[in-house]
Amino acid sequence: MGKVFAVVVAAIAVVSAALFALHIWWLPVDISAHGSRIDRALNETMVAAGVLFVVAQLALAVFAWRFGPEPASRAVKTFPGGATPMVVLAVVLVGIEILTLTFVGSKVWAGIYQTPPDPNSLQIEVQAEQFAFYFRYPGPDGRFGAMHPELANDATQNFFGLDPANDTTARDDIVVGSLAIPVNRPILLALHAKDVNHAFYVPELRIQQDFVPGMVIPLHFTATKTGKYEIVCTQLCGLGHYNMRAYVEVMPEQQFNQWLKEKAAQQ
Amino acid sequence: MSVPTATVGGPHAAPRGFWRTHVFSVDHKVIGKQYLDLALVAVVTGMVLSWLMRFHLGWPETPIPGLGTVAPNAAPGGVVTPEYYLALMTMHGTIMVFFVLTTAPFAGFGNYFLPIQIGASDMAFPRMNMMSFWVTLVAFLVLISAFFVPEGPALSGWTAYAPLSAVGKDAGPGQGLGQTLWVVSILIFCVAQLLGALNFIVTTLDLRTKGMSLARMPLSTWTWFVTSVIGLIAFAVLMPACILLLLDRVAGTSFFIPAGLVISDRLQPHSGGSPLLWQHLFWFFGHPEVYIAILPGFGIVSHILPVFARKPLLGPRVFIACLIAIAFLSYTVWGHHMFLSGMNPFSATLFSVPTLVITIPATIVTLLWIGTLYGAKLRFTTPALFCLGFVSVFVSGGISGFFLAQPSIDTYLHGTYFVVGHFHFVMGVAAMFGIFAATYFWFPKMFGRMMSETLGKWHFWLTFIGVYCVFMPMHYLGLAGNVRRYSAFTDDYLKPLIPLHRFITVAALFTGAVQLIFLFNLIRSRLRGATAPANPWQGTTLEWSTSSPPPHDNFGGPPPAVHRGPQEYGVPAGGGPTDYVMQASP
């Protein structure tokens, strides 16, 4: 029985680890300036955690194989050195791992979320609501009109609660249902939630951030590859959560400027 | 301090009559069994809900036979609607976390065995003990009743994030009465847990028999004790949080609702609240809750494994130190659920460090279990196999924590199936394996009959392989960016992952069906199992010094005095007529 257990555990460990190592299911292509640092941290953790996983499962397998009930005359033995080597092993091995992960990981995190955005970032406001994202560009005047929640109304397509009748800065604001950004230019999003919590997640951009009602949360990144990618909501927001998505189209700078002009003309 | 139990604990005489003996009993053994029965009903319910979810995820358009009749509005024609999917998910999570993982290993087995293991004739407060169970039952009934209200159960998940959970029915079906029932149920549950935790703590500290010093307490009792301390603090935070949420819902307050919310084109009449406050309060409870679910499993494995290894656990004092360290650290890590919540990103680093540090005591404990196997004479009984399985799945679930503890990697993996795989392994499956080990191990003591070993082993092998087929692929899904809590994967980047979802669904249905073997074994053994001797496994602790099942006052007279530690196995070295010495042996 111990041998069967050993074989099963070893097989589970090896197959599971192999499926990770073969990258059959893996992260999509990275299109962000910061993403390679996340990917490297993830890969390093994968190696460290993978080794610990396989070694621990194999130790379990080997001991189950080796230390069965037979022979009856054999006396039990204690692990050489008792519990001390276990404590030392855990403190040293895991301690080193923790120190490394903390130093490396904190740096990566700080580089994304704790550094101020580039002052020349393109600023875009995002409004999340059940179950859609809307994006707002300041228009030719370079200024965003103020938001008035009481004016927000989906039926009149006033998703941001703008007041163009009284607010001149709001008149030229460009509001669209799909995000367009220029490649290689820092982007600064301001995340607003109209009703409940939502989240902004683009796997390819290696970025994720909750929207919280009552808060304006900044999020900045730079896309490095052109193409069209999905923005999905990852914070449970109601029955249409699964269907809450938009697209981000990363365009060459010129094409983006052209797009912006066309949209401005439509306002 | 040890106090003779005759003067303090269990002053009540054996009850007479069916109702007092079996239903409204103050006997901790009956209450323990009632908790376990409730957990069994809850786990079957929770599992069936997960089958419906899994089936829907694999084959979203295919009707589920019979479901259209049972839930004509929620699943017209047998096809689950998006809101019903979320309702199933919310109820699955809530039932499993609160009414299975908290109820069975802690309240169930703890109630039955803690007093016996310390040599007491009952809990310190038997009536309060009875009250905790009945209050728990009321909480369960209130929760389940949400299935029978017109708009169905809440759909905001077991975490019930505000303002989705706070603003009422404008936020969607189920967010009206369904969500109110959810809040009320959890509120009631908190009361029961607080009563239970107090009772466990007082019983452990005051009712130990002569000679039962803290150092001689079985490790299972140690974990129930530490768990009750964690629970006392954790539920004492969740309860007021639930009261505030309830007030937001029914009394027009704004604890968790800020100004300017527009829901269904209606400006909400609230201002001044903070949605993040709910998250902080919830996770201040929620993370320790993970340890409330898993620590009794630690104790069960540390108690059972030595019995079948025929040697003491390696470093029992180190184990206890690790337990206390985990209990302490469990209150410093809640923010790792909130790295991307919008809280100050600087605090993410602050929460990341203790999260990683808590892996040190967890790793030490795991190494103690593995090290205990070295040089053992392992008897591969069903409870022993489930203990070994526990170690394996705990390792698998624990190691993925290294990823999620780092805010930078969480940036990618947060909100994906990687998280689902992680917590199901580490607190769901591992805790369930602890429950299974405990059931096979203590069933003879509780019912005086042995469970079938053949059926037990089939149950173990198929479950062990099954859970890996269900939960390991969820990590692959998460790496591929598969978002959790989606009721369907429409025409998008997630579509290529549907075959893997189908594999998981098939594995989940299979693993679920395997549990019928366990149910059958439970029922058959209860009626026709071989008669159990007092000490079938050659254990040393006090529960094996009394008859199977124990008499009303546990020991048929004054509890025995204790003369040694709980794990004197493998003595005398080199073998003798027996290889163990009972705690009660002079």
Interface residues (C-beta under 8 A of the other chain):
Chain A: M1 G2 F5 V8 V9 I12 S16 L19 F20 I24 W25 W26 L27 P28 R37 I38 A41 L42 T45 M46 A48 A49 L52 F53 A56 Q57 A59 L60 F63 A64 F67 G68 P69 A72 S73 R74 A75 V76 K77 T78 F79 G82 A83 P85 M86 V87 L89 A90 V91 L93 V94 G95 E97 I98 L101 T102 G105 S106 V108 W109 A110 I112 Y113 Q114 E129 Q130 P149 E150 A152 N153 D154 A155 G161 K194 D195 V196 N197 A199 Y201 P203 R206 I207 Q208 Q209 D210 F211 V212 P213 G214 M215 I217 E230 V232 C233 T234 Q235 L236 C237 G238 L239 G240 H241 Y242 N243 R245
Chain B: T81 P82 E83 Y85 L86 L155 S156 G157 Y161 P163 L164 V167 A171 G172 P173 Q175 I257 P258 A259 G260 L261 V262 I263 D265 L267 G273 S274 P275 L276 A309 R310 K311 L314 G315 V318 L340 S341 G342 P345 F346 A348 T349 S352 V353 L356 V357 T359 I360 T363 I364 T366 L367 L368 I370 G371 T372 L373 Y374 G375 A376 K377 L378 R379 F380 L385 L388 V391 S392 V395 S396 I399 S400 F402 F403 A405 Q406 P407 S408 I409 T411 Y412 H414 G415 T416 K457 W461 F464 I465 Y468 M472 H475 Y476 L477 L479 A480 G481 V483 R484 R485 Y486 S487 A488 F489 T490 D492 Y493 L497 L500 Y569 G570 A573 G574 G575 D579
